[in-house]
Amino acid sequence: MQVVRLGKIEKHPNADTLSITEVLGGYPVILRTGSFREGDLAVYVPVESIVPADDSRWSFLDGHWRIRAKRLRGIFSMGLLTEVPHADPPWDLGQEVHDLLRITKYEPPEPLHMGGENEKDPGFLPTYTDIEGLRRWPDVLRVGEEVVITEKIHGANGRWLWYWDRLWAGSHHAIKKRNEDNLWWKAAARNGLQEKLRRQPGIAFYGEVFGQVQDLKYGAGKNDIFIAMFDAMDVVTRRYLDYDEFEVQCGILGLDTVPLLYRGPWDGSLRALAEGNTHRSHAGHVREGFVVKPAAERIDLSLPSSRVILKLIGEGYHLRKGGC
C-alpha cells in the first residue's frame, strides 16, 4: 500500500459512472468517475490486501474485506484507490502506508493443516527470492535478451537440500522437522528426494508441492502429491544456477520441473502466456500465470531483491472463483 500519483484516467467503455487508470507501471484500477483527477495523489490498495472492517472508508465493500481482482462491465481491475487524508506530517509520493491504514496482506494458511513443527533454521538453506510483479517492473527485462518463461504452479512453495549428511526440508518460511505426515516431508518421501539429492550435496532445490494441496488439482488422484522444481542454488557460493545448469542438474537427478512455456528473445507480447490452461498433463484447468527470468542470471539494483526474476499472474486465474 503506497501513495501514488495518478496518470491518465479514461472513461470506462461500458459504464458511464466508471473510469479506469493504471498505477505502478501496469496495474489497472477501475474507479468512480470524478473521484480523482490526473495528477492527484492517491493510496493504491493492491489485490490480496485485507482492510479493517471498522474503518468507514471501506463500508462500501459490504463485508468483503479481502481485496480481489474483478472484471467490472468487461474490464479487468486489480485493487482499489482511496484518498490521501490530510495528515501531519503529510503523506509523500511513494510512502508505504499500510500500517497507518491498518491494512494487512492476506496470507493463506499452510495447506491441508500439514504445516508440521519447525526446527531451528541452520542458516544455509535460504528462503526463496521474493518475486516482484512484471506489471510493477515492466522495463527491467531488456527487449531481445534471452529469457525463459515457466508456468507458475499453484501449490505450496518448498525447498530441499542434502547437506551435513542429511536431507533438509522447508516451506517458504520455515525449516520443518522430519515428519512424513508433514506436507513437505511427505512430498519428499513420495518423490524420492533423499535418494536423489544426496547425489548432489550442497545444491538447494526450490519447487512447488501441488496436486491435492490447493484448489487447482492438476489431475491429481485422491492422495497424489507432486513436486515440480523451478530453481536451484549452490548454498556454498549462494549463487542461483543459470537455467541451463538447473536443467542439467534436474535431468541428472531425475527431478520433475515446472513446464517451460517459452525460451527466446523477450518482447512484451509474451505477456499473453500468462493466460490459458496449465501445461501439466491430465489437467484441463486454468494456469496460475508465469515466471520469467534471463536464461543467464543477472541483477538489477532497482529491484528490491536485485535478482532479475518476475511473475505475471493471469486474469483467468484471478477470476477463477468469480469476480466477473
C-alpha distance (Angstrom), angle and dihedral (degrees) to the residues before:
residue distance angle dihedral
M1 . . .
Q2 3.76 . .
V3 3.75 142.8 .
V4 3.80 111.5 -96.6
R5 3.77 135.4 -178.2
L6 3.78 112.3 -126.2
G7 3.77 120.5 -124.9
K8 3.76 127.6 -168.0
I9 3.82 115.6 -9.8
E10 3.79 116.0 -158.6
K11 3.77 132.8 -170.7
H12 3.80 115.6 -98.7
P13 3.82 104.8 -110.7
N14 3.80 93.6 -137.1
A15 3.81 104.6 35.0
D16 3.80 128.7 52.9
T17 3.81 93.6 -156.7
L18 3.80 96.6 49.7
S19 3.80 134.6 73.2
I20 3.80 134.0 -176.7
T21 3.79 135.4 -139.8
E22 3.80 138.1 165.9
V23 3.81 125.8 -123.7
L24 3.79 135.2 -168.3
G25 3.77 94.7 13.6
G26 3.78 101.9 -52.0
Y27 3.81 118.2 -0.5
P28 3.83 109.5 125.5
V29 3.80 114.6 -141.1
I30 3.80 126.4 -175.4
L31 3.80 115.4 -148.6
R32 3.77 139.4 175.8
T33 3.80 109.8 -84.8
G34 3.79 110.9 -103.9
S35 3.80 95.9 16.6
F36 3.82 91.7 105.9
R37 3.79 137.5 16.4
E38 3.79 130.4 -148.0
G39 3.81 109.0 -82.1
D40 3.82 95.2 27.4
L41 3.78 121.6 132.1
A42 3.80 114.5 -121.6
V43 3.79 138.6 165.0
Y44 3.79 113.7 -110.4
V45 3.82 114.1 -146.8
P46 3.82 108.1 -165.6
V47 3.77 131.4 -149.2
E48 3.83 114.8 -75.2
S49 3.78 93.1 32.6
I50 3.81 118.5 132.9
V51 3.79 114.2 -145.1
P52 3.83 123.0 -157.1
A53 3.79 114.3 -95.5
D54 3.80 92.9 -143.7
D55 3.83 95.2 58.6
S56 3.80 109.0 97.9
R57 3.80 93.3 -149.4
W58 3.82 87.8 74.3
S59 3.81 97.6 46.0
F60 3.82 90.6 108.1
L61 3.81 88.4 68.4
D62 3.82 88.0 71.9
G63 3.80 96.0 -146.4
H64 3.80 98.2 -38.0
W65 3.80 94.8 117.1
R66 3.81 96.4 162.9
I67 3.81 109.2 83.3
R68 3.79 113.8 -132.3
A69 3.78 135.5 179.1
K70 3.79 113.7 -97.3
R71 3.76 140.8 -176.0
L72 3.79 108.3 -132.4
R73 3.80 115.8 -167.0
G74 3.80 89.0 -22.3
I75 3.84 97.7 -47.6
F76 3.82 123.0 109.6
S77 3.81 117.7 -125.4
M78 3.81 129.9 -174.4
G79 3.78 114.3 -163.1
L80 3.78 138.7 -31.2
L81 3.78 141.2 -80.6
T82 3.78 124.7 -137.7
E83 3.77 132.3 -178.6
V84 3.79 122.7 -90.7
P85 3.81 103.9 -117.3
H86 3.77 124.4 -133.3
A87 3.79 102.5 -96.5
D88 3.78 140.2 164.8
P89 2.96 109.4 -104.3
P90 3.83 94.0 27.6
W91 3.76 119.4 -121.0
D92 3.80 114.2 -104.1
L93 3.79 133.1 -142.2
G94 3.81 109.0 -85.5
Q95 3.80 94.6 17.0
E96 3.81 116.1 145.1
V97 3.79 106.6 -128.9
H98 3.82 106.2 170.1
D99 3.81 92.0 114.2
L100 3.80 92.0 49.1
L101 3.81 90.8 51.5
R102 3.84 93.3 38.7
I103 3.79 90.5 -124.3
T104 3.80 118.3 153.5
K105 3.79 134.1 -169.3
Y106 3.78 117.7 -108.9
E107 3.79 110.9 -113.8
P108 3.81 115.2 -167.7
P109 3.79 115.0 -134.1
E110 3.77 118.1 -106.2
P111 3.81 103.5 -84.7
L112 3.78 124.7 -98.0
H113 3.80 91.2 1.4
M114 3.79 86.6 -82.4
G115 3.77 98.7 129.2
G116 3.78 93.4 122.8
E117 3.77 127.0 -171.5
N118 3.77 120.7 -48.4
E119 3.77 125.9 -129.4
K120 3.78 128.7 -152.7
D121 3.78 111.6 -72.5
P122 3.81 106.7 -112.9
G123 3.78 90.9 -151.4
F124 3.80 97.7 -125.1
L125 3.82 100.7 84.0
P126 3.82 104.5 70.3
T127 3.77 123.8 -155.4
Y128 3.76 112.4 -107.1
T129 3.78 123.3 -91.9
D130 3.80 115.1 -82.0
I131 3.80 98.9 -118.6
E132 3.79 115.6 -140.2
G133 3.79 123.9 -143.2
L134 3.79 121.3 -96.8
R135 3.81 88.1 -140.1
R136 3.80 89.6 60.5
W137 3.82 95.4 44.4
P138 3.83 105.0 31.8
D139 3.82 96.2 154.3
V140 3.82 101.4 49.4
L141 3.80 93.9 89.4
R142 3.79 112.7 71.8
V143 3.77 117.6 -128.5
G144 3.80 107.4 -109.6
E145 3.81 97.8 16.6
E146 3.79 115.3 130.4
V147 3.78 111.3 -101.6
V148 3.77 138.3 171.9
I149 3.79 119.9 -138.7
T150 3.79 116.8 -162.1
E151 3.77 130.5 -177.7
K152 3.80 115.6 -99.0
I153 3.78 106.3 -130.4
H154 3.82 120.0 -147.6
G155 3.78 107.8 -127.9
A156 3.80 139.1 82.0
N157 3.80 121.6 -44.3
G158 3.80 113.8 -124.3
R159 3.82 142.9 173.3
W160 3.78 132.4 -154.5
L161 3.79 134.0 -175.4
W162 3.80 138.5 172.4
Y163 3.81 106.5 -141.5
W164 3.80 137.8 137.2
D165 3.80 88.2 22.5
R166 3.80 95.2 -61.7
L167 3.79 142.9 79.3
W168 3.80 118.6 -103.3
A169 3.80 123.0 -160.4
G170 3.77 132.6 -173.9
S171 3.75 146.5 165.6
H172 3.77 118.6 -125.1
H173 3.80 91.8 -82.9
A174 3.81 107.5 27.2
I175 3.80 145.0 34.4
K176 3.80 109.0 -119.2
K177 3.80 128.6 -139.0
R178 3.77 113.2 -120.7
N179 3.77 108.2 -88.8
E180 3.76 121.1 137.2
D181 3.80 91.0 -148.7
N182 3.81 85.5 66.0
L183 3.80 113.7 94.4
W184 3.82 97.5 -125.1
W185 3.80 94.8 45.1
K186 3.80 91.7 43.0
A187 3.81 89.2 52.9
A188 3.81 90.5 47.3
A189 3.81 91.5 52.1
R190 3.80 95.0 46.3
N191 3.80 91.2 49.1
G192 3.82 97.0 43.8
L193 3.80 95.1 -120.0
Q194 3.79 96.1 154.9
E195 3.79 92.4 58.7
K196 3.79 93.1 40.8
L197 3.81 101.9 44.5
R198 3.80 96.3 44.3
R199 3.83 85.3 70.1
Q200 3.81 89.2 64.3
P201 3.83 109.2 34.9
G202 3.78 117.6 -173.2
I203 3.81 96.4 32.5
A204 3.80 113.6 109.1
F205 3.78 114.9 -152.8
Y206 3.78 122.1 -153.5
G207 3.76 120.0 -158.5
E208 3.77 148.8 148.5
V209 3.80 122.2 -100.2
F210 3.79 106.8 -148.5
G211 3.78 145.4 151.7
Q212 3.80 111.9 76.4
V213 3.79 89.4 19.9
Q214 3.82 111.7 85.7
D215 3.80 135.4 11.7
L216 3.82 92.9 -79.5
K217 3.82 106.0 70.7
Y218 3.83 103.2 -175.5
G219 3.79 92.2 -142.6
A220 3.81 93.6 -56.0
G221 3.77 120.4 162.0
K222 3.79 122.8 -128.5
N223 3.81 96.1 -74.3
D224 3.80 102.1 20.2
I225 3.80 119.9 132.5
F226 3.80 120.0 174.8
I227 3.80 137.2 -174.2
A228 3.79 124.8 -147.4
M229 3.80 115.5 -175.5
F230 3.80 120.1 -139.1
D231 3.82 105.6 173.5
A232 3.80 145.5 6.3
M233 3.80 138.1 -156.2
D234 3.80 135.5 -159.9
V235 3.81 98.2 -128.7
V236 3.82 93.3 -158.5
T237 3.81 95.3 57.6
R238 3.85 94.3 24.6
R239 3.80 87.9 -132.1
Y240 3.79 121.8 144.9
L241 3.79 110.8 -133.6
D242 3.78 119.2 -111.5
Y243 3.79 111.4 -110.5
D244 3.81 94.8 -101.7
E245 3.82 90.9 51.4
F246 3.79 90.2 48.7
E247 3.80 92.2 50.6
V248 3.81 91.7 49.0
Q249 3.81 92.5 50.2
C250 3.80 92.8 48.4
G251 3.79 90.5 47.8
I252 3.82 92.9 51.2
L253 3.80 92.8 47.9
G254 3.80 96.3 40.6
L255 3.80 95.1 -118.7
D256 3.78 121.1 160.1
T257 3.81 115.2 -125.2
V258 3.80 135.1 -158.0
P259 3.82 114.0 -91.8
L260 3.79 116.7 -83.0
L261 3.80 107.8 -131.4
Y262 3.80 98.8 179.3
R263 3.78 144.3 -8.1
G264 3.79 121.5 -170.5
P265 3.80 143.0 66.9
W266 3.78 116.5 -13.5
D267 3.77 123.8 -118.6
G268 3.77 132.0 155.6
S269 3.80 95.2 -107.2
L270 3.81 88.2 73.4
R271 3.80 88.9 76.2
A272 3.81 85.6 86.9
L273 3.81 88.1 74.9
A274 3.81 89.1 76.6
E275 3.80 88.0 75.1
G276 3.78 131.6 67.8
N277 3.78 135.6 50.7
T278 3.77 126.5 -40.8
H279 3.79 117.9 -87.8
R280 3.79 91.1 -138.1
S281 3.78 108.5 114.0
H282 3.81 121.2 -110.9
A283 3.81 92.8 23.6
G284 3.79 124.0 102.7
H285 3.77 100.4 -178.2
V286 3.79 132.4 107.1
R287 3.80 122.0 -75.6
E288 3.80 119.3 -121.4
G289 3.79 94.0 -129.7
F290 3.79 134.9 -95.9
V291 3.79 145.1 -71.8
V292 3.80 118.6 -139.8
K293 3.79 130.0 -167.4
P294 3.79 138.1 153.4
A295 3.80 113.7 -83.5
A296 3.83 86.3 -123.7
E297 3.79 114.2 47.3
R298 3.79 116.8 -108.5
I299 3.78 138.2 165.2
D300 3.78 133.4 -129.9
L301 3.79 115.7 -167.5
S302 3.80 92.0 -151.6
L303 3.83 89.0 71.6
P304 3.82 118.2 83.4
S305 3.82 92.0 -124.6
S306 3.86 94.0 33.6
R307 3.80 89.4 -136.4
V308 3.82 115.1 113.3
I309 3.78 104.6 -126.2
L310 3.80 123.6 120.7
K311 3.79 139.2 178.9
L312 3.77 135.2 -147.1
I313 3.80 118.4 -163.5
G314 3.79 114.3 -151.7
E315 3.78 123.5 -116.2
G316 3.80 88.1 -131.5
Y317 3.79 90.8 57.9
H318 3.80 92.7 48.2
L319 3.79 90.6 51.4
R320 3.82 98.7 40.4
K321 3.82 92.4 108.4
G322 3.78 95.5 43.5
G323 3.79 130.2 -84.3
C324 3.78 96.3 141.4
